[in-house]
Amino acid sequence: MSELPSGTITVLHTDVQDSTPLAMRLGERYVDVLATHRALLRAAFAAHEGYEVDTQGDSFFVVFPRATRATTAAVTIQRALTAETWPQGGAVRVRIGMHTGEPIRTAEGYTGLDVIRGARIKDAGHGGQVLLSKSTAALIEHTLTDGLGLRDLGEHRLKGLPQPERIFQLLIPNLSSDFPPLWSLNTRGRDRAGLEPGRVLTTLLSCDMVGASARIVALGDRRWLDLQREYIALVRDKLARHGGEAMNIVGDEILAKFDGAASAIRCGFAIRDAVLALKVAVKIGIHAGEVEATEVSGITAVTCVRIRAIAQPGEVLVSSTVKELVTGSGITFTDRGTHAIRGLPGEWRLFAPV
């Protein structure tokens, strides 16, 4: 990725609103709809100096050397999606978030708070909406032409960010400009998906080092603590790169949450591969369900940890719920059969993503 720009750049994140219900409605047709969506977005990126850093399922992470080019690409995307003829019940509505800063350049792409800030701004939006950080808005406000404009949506607290973000909406002529309130911590009390008040739907990842007790004995306390620190740092780095948030760390056991199941799966593989440099193997379990908005605990967390316990060393194991959530993402699975999970009723069918 040596061609990727460095210094001050604009990061652009996209995803499809309500992609899981859309996939369920369309069935096999969703594959073609997703391919059309990807082609339209990639054409806009290519036409406006965008560098595709990552794509996961229906989402893109792209960087631009100039904020004005990122803005033009966003306009092109929304107009192209609106003009496209979609199958009945299959209209694709994409939300876009942009932020200008100096993300940390790595061998694999970018990391750091500026990347996360762009993603969180995108998460606050709705399909068809383009949202900008204050830094991006300041760079483009005096260059807007052809009826384009900005609407100040005020300050919003976004998950994982230390300070409120002032968010602006890009107004595009002949496209919808009126949307519901942003999905931010300011409006957490609203019921987004029919969940019980105070509860959210999330994907959890549980990670555990294989043979930790034996290593403590073999290494001694000091060397073990050094290894543990390196291990946790690697896991945290991969979580940050894939939009995960560590919620609980006890020794070498880590529980993290994600907004998307596909991101959790890809992060699981990234963690598994990264810790090999420490000559460490991990077991990873992933499950999705409802949790309290302010605390990750309860049956969903217990299920995730129990699934991880069943995994083999070096294996990422997921529940059938997670498998269904990533339909159409391109991730394939090996059926690992049904299992009795300690403390939980019935049998659970588990899968190993390939």
N, C-alpha and C positions, 0 to 999 in steps of 0.2 A: 504494500500500500504506500510506496514511497511517493506517489503522485498526490496524495492527499495534502491539502493546504494546512499551514500552521499559522500561529499568531492569532489575530482577531478574526473570527469567522462567525457566521450565522448558522446555528443548528436548527434543523427542521424535522419535526416528528409528526407522523401521521398514523391514524388507524381508522378502521371502519366502525361506525356506530352500530351497536347491537348485532355484531357479526355472528354470534352463536344462534340467536333466533332466526337470522337470515339464512344461515346454513341449514337449519332444521326445516325451514319452509321450502327451500329450493331443492334439497336432497342432492342428487347427482349433478344437477345443473349448477350448483354452487361452484364447482371446480372451474367451469367456463367463465362464470361471472367474476371469480377471483382473478383469473388470468387476464380478463379484459381490464379490470381495475389496475392490476400491476402494470400492464402495457401502457395505459394512459398516464399513470404517474411517472413511469420511467421515461416516457417521451418528454414530459414536462421538465424533469430533472436534466435530461441530456441537452435540451434546448436552452437551458438557462444556467449552465456552468455548475450544475449540482454534482456532488460526489456521493454516490451511494455507499454508506458505511456498513449498514446492516439492514436485513429484512427478516421479520419473524411473523409467519402467518399472514395477517392482513395489515401489518404495520411496517413502516419504513423509518429509518434514521439516515438523514442526508445532511451534508454540510455544503455551504456556499461561501466563496471568498468575499462576497458583497451582500449586504442586507437587501439592497434593491433587487438583485437577481433572485434571491430567495422569495421575496414578495411577489415578483412577477410569476415565478413558478407556482406559487400558491394560488394565484388568480387563475392561471392556466388550468390547473388541476380542477378547481371548483367549476369552472365553465365547461370543461370537457366532460366531467361526470354528470353535470346537469343536462348537457346536450346528448349524451349517450342514450340509446334505446335499450332499456333493461327489460328482462322478462317480467311478467305479471308478478307483483309482490316481491321483486328482486332488486329494487333501486338501491344503489350503493351510495351511502352518505358518509363522507370522510371528514373527520375533524383534524385540524392542523394547528400545531403550536410551534412558535419560533422564538429564539433567544440569541442575542449576539454577545459573545464574550471570548475568553481565551481558554478553551478546554485543554486538558493535558493530552498531548500527543503520545500515543503508545505504538508498539509494533503492530497491534491489532486494530487500531483506530483511535478512539478518544475515550477519555474518562474524566471524572471530576464533576464538581457541582454545576458547572455551566451546562453539561449534557443533561444532568438530572433536572435542572430548572426548565429546559425546553420541553422535556417529557411531561413534567408535572403541569405545565401550562396547557399542553395538549390535552391532558387528562381532564382538565376543568371544562373543556368545551363540549359542543354538540356537533352532530353530523352536519356538514355544510358550513361550519364556522371556522374562521381563521383568527387565531389569537396571537398576540405579540407581547413580548416583555417591554418594559419601559426603554431599555437600551436599543432594541430593534426599532421601536416606534420613533425614537428620537432621531435615528439615522435616516429614516425614510419619509418623515412627515412633510418635509419641504420639497420632496421629489415626486410626490403623487400627482398623477395626471389622469385624464380620461374619466373623470368622475369618481376615482377612488378616494376614499376617506378613512378617517380613524374615529372610533368611538371609545372614550375613556370609560372603562367598566369598574374603575376604582381598585382599591387594595384588597387582596385576598390572601388568606393563609392557605398554603399548599403543603401537602403531606411531605414531611422530611426536610423542609426548607426552614432555615433559622429565622428569616424575616418575612413579613407579608410582601407579596409581589403586586406591583401595579400592572394591571393587564389591560390591553387595548384590543379592540376588535377591528379587523380590516373590513371596510364597507365596500362591496363590489356592486357596481351598477347592474340592474336587472336580475340580481340574485337576492335571495332572502337575506334580510339584515336583522330580523327580529327573532330572538331565541330565548328559551327559558333562562333563569338565573344560572350562573356558572356552578359547576360541581366543585366547590371548595370546602375547606373546613368551616368557613363562615356559615355554610348552609347544610352542615352535617345532619341536622335534625330532620331534613326532608326524606321521604321514602322514595328512593330511586328505582327500586325494582320489586316493589311489593314485599319487602322484607319487614320483619318486626322492627318497630322503632328502636334505634340504638344498635342495630345489627347490620353487618355488611357481608356481602359475598366475596370471598377471597380464596386464593390458592396458597397453601402452606407447603414448605419444604423442610424436612428434617434431615440433618446430616450428622453422622457419627463416625469417628475414627475407629477402624478395626484394630483390635488387640491393644487398646490403650493401656490397660492394666499391666500387661506384660512389658510394654515399653517403659512404664514408670519404674518397674523393678529393674529392668536392664540398664536404663540410662541414669537413674538416680534423680533426685528432685530438681537439681539445678539444670541439668541438660534437658530434662523433660519439660521444664517451664520454658526454656528457649525454643524447643520444638513446638510446643503448644502455641506460643506467641506467633511463630512463623505460620503455622497452620491456620490460626484464626485470621491473621492478616490476609492470607491468600483467599480464604473463603469470603471475607468481607469485600475484597477487591472484585471478585466475580459477582457477588450480589449487587454491588454498585453498578457494574457494567450492564447487568441485565434487569435493572429496575427493582431489585429485591431489597427488603429491609429486614435486618436482623432484629428479632423481637425478644429472643431469650438465648443466652449463652451460659451453659453450665458445664465447666470443664471443656471437653472436646465435643460436646453435643450442642448443635446450633439449630434453632428453629427460626425460619424466616418466612415472610409473607410477600406475595406478588399480586399485582392487579390482573395478570394474565397467566393462564396455565401453560401456554407455549413458552413463555419467557422462563417460567420455573423449570421446565424440562431442559431447555437449552442451558440454563444456569447450572443444573445438576450435572450435566456432562462436562461443563467448563470446570466446575469444582473437582470432579473426579479426575480429570486430566491434569489440572494444575498441581494438585497435591502429590502427584507421582514424583515431582522434583524433590520432595522431601522423603521419598521412599515410604510413603504412607498410602494406604488404601482406605476408602470410605464406603459406607452404605448410605443410600439416599432413598427416602420415601417422600411421595408427593400426593396430596389429597386436597380437594376443594370443597368448601361448604360455608355455612354461616358462622360468623364469630362476632363477639362484641366489638363495636367500633373502637373502643378505647383499650381493649385488652384481648390478646390472643390466648384463649384457653377453651376448655370445654370439650365436647365430643369430637369436633373437627380436628382439634390439635392432638387429642389422644389417638384418633384414628391414623393421623399422619405419622406419629411416632411409632405406632404398632406396625404400620406398613414398612417403615424403615427397618424395623427389627427383623422382618421376614426377608428383606433383600440379602443377596449374596455379596461378599466383598467385591467392590468395584461395580456394583449394579445400581441403576436407577430404576425404582419400582413405583408404579402409579396405580391409583384406583381407577375403576371403570368410569367414575365421574369425570376425572381429568381427561381420560381418553376421549370421551364424548365432547368435552369442551374444545378440543383442538381439532375437531373434524374440519377438513379442508386446509389444514396448515402445512400439509406435506410430511408430517411426522408419522411414521409407521410403527407398529407395535408387534411384539411377540407375546402371545397369550401364555401367562404363567400359571393358569389354572385357578381353581377356587381354594380359599384358605380360611380356616377358622382364626379369627383375630381375638386374642385374649381380652376378655372383658366386654366384647361386643357381640350382639346377637347375630345368628345366621352365619352364612358363608359369604366371603367377599372374593370377587374375581379380580385378579391383579394382572398388570401388564408391564412389560419392559419395553420402553421406547427404543427404537433403533436409530 
